[in-house]
Amino acid sequence: MNENAKQNLHDPERVAFMEKELRYISGIIKQKGREILNSYTITPPQFIALQWLFEHGDMTIGDLSNKMYLAFSTTTDLVDRMEKNELVVRIREEQDRRVVRIKLLKEGERIIEEVIKKRQDYLENVLANFSEEEAGQFSMLLEKLHTNMK
């Protein structure tokens, strides 16, 4: 690929347009996610914490704090409230009693599965006007973008 073709791919106006569209899409997804959560007794940060536990299994409060970019004390408060609502439970490790892991309980799992299903249904409705080929390309490009961002 010659230098001119490369420059066109990364045209500042195109990049600015894509950044703006991604920002708007992110805002819409966040808003839709909050609307779905209104039917449940959990807050958006609790949903994020439950999602981490659902996708990655039991973890310490320290691990969860790091994943959520929250202070340890904030995460402890979050876990306290979720434990009170029987969404998670603290479990001490047998080999090292100082280590406490947070485990997702059935009710927390049920809520996550329901909310994710509702979010997927919403996305399916949004994609209804996409052809099979467009949906396939879009999916592939999203994966590529995500991979490149890691």
N, C-alpha and C positions, 0 to 999 in steps of 0.2 A: 504494500500500500504506500503510495507516495505521500509526501508531507502535506500537500494540499488536501488530499482526501481525509487524512488524519485530522487536520484542522477543522474540516466541516463536521466531523463526528462530534467534536467537542466545542462546537460553536457556543460562545458564552450566553447568547440569547436562548438557545435550546436548553442549556444546562439550567439557566435561571427559570425557564418555563417548567422543566421537570421538577425542580426543587419546590416550586410553588404548588404544582399539582400534588406532589407527594405530601406536602404540608397540609393542604386542604383535605386530601383523602384521609390522612392520619387524624385530623380533627373530626371528620365525619364518623370514622370508625370509633373513636373515643366516645363521641356523643351517643352513637347508637348502642355501644357497649353499656354506657351508663343507663340508658333507657331500659335495656334488658335487665340490668341489675336492680332497677327500682322494684321489680316484682319479688325480690329476695331480701333476706335480712342481713346481707353482707355489703360492705363498702367496697369501692374500687380497689383500695390497697389490699383488703382482705382477699378479694378475687385474685389479684396478682400473686399473692403469697400462696393461696390454694393451688393456683395454676402451676407454680414452680414445684410444689410438692407432688402434684398430680403427674407432671411430666418427668421429674427427676428423682422421685422417691424421697424417703426420709432424709432430713438434713438438720444440722445444728442451727441455732438462732444466728450464730456468726455467719454461717454459709448463706442463710436466707437474707440476712442484712446486706451482705455483699452483693448478692444477685439483684436485690431490689434497690440498691444504692440508698439505704436508710441507715440511720444511727442504730446501734445495738439496742439502746433503750426504747426507741420507737418500735422496733421489731418485737421486742419483749412485750410491750403493751398490746401490740397487734395480736400476738400469739395468745396472750392472756384472754382477750375478748373472744378469739376464735375457740379457745379451749372451753370457755364458759358456755358457748353456744354449741358445744359438742361437735365441732367441725374437725378439730385436731386434738391430739393428746401428746404430752411430753413423756418420753421414755428414757430412763437412765440406762446407759450401756452396762452390761454385765461386767466386762473386763476392766472398765475404767468408769467408776460411778460418778466422776466429775463431768463426764460427757453426757449431755442431754440432747436427744434427737426429737425432732417434731415429726409426728406421724399423722398422715391424713386419715380421718375416720370415714366411715361409709356415707354419712350425711354430707361431709365436705366433698367427697367424690361425686355424689349424686348431683349436688349443686353445680359443680364444675362441668360435668357431662351435659347437664341440661342447658346451661348458659352457652357452652361452646356449640351445642346443636342449634340453638336459636341464632347464634352469630353466623353459623354456616348456612342456615336457611335464609337469613337476610342476604348473605353474599350470593347465594344461588339465585335469588330473585333479581339482584342487581345485574348478574351476568346473563340473565335470560335473553337479552338482545345480542349476545355474542354468538358468533358461529362456532361450531366445534373446533375449527382450525384456529380462530382467534383465541378461544379459551385455552387451547393447547399452547399456543405461542406465548400468551400472557403468563400462564403458569410457569413455563420454562424460563421466561425473562425474569419473573419474580424470584425464582430460585437462583438464577445467575446473579441478580442484584444482591440478594441476601448473602450469597457465598462471597461476593467481592467486598461486602461491607464488614464481614467477620475479621 
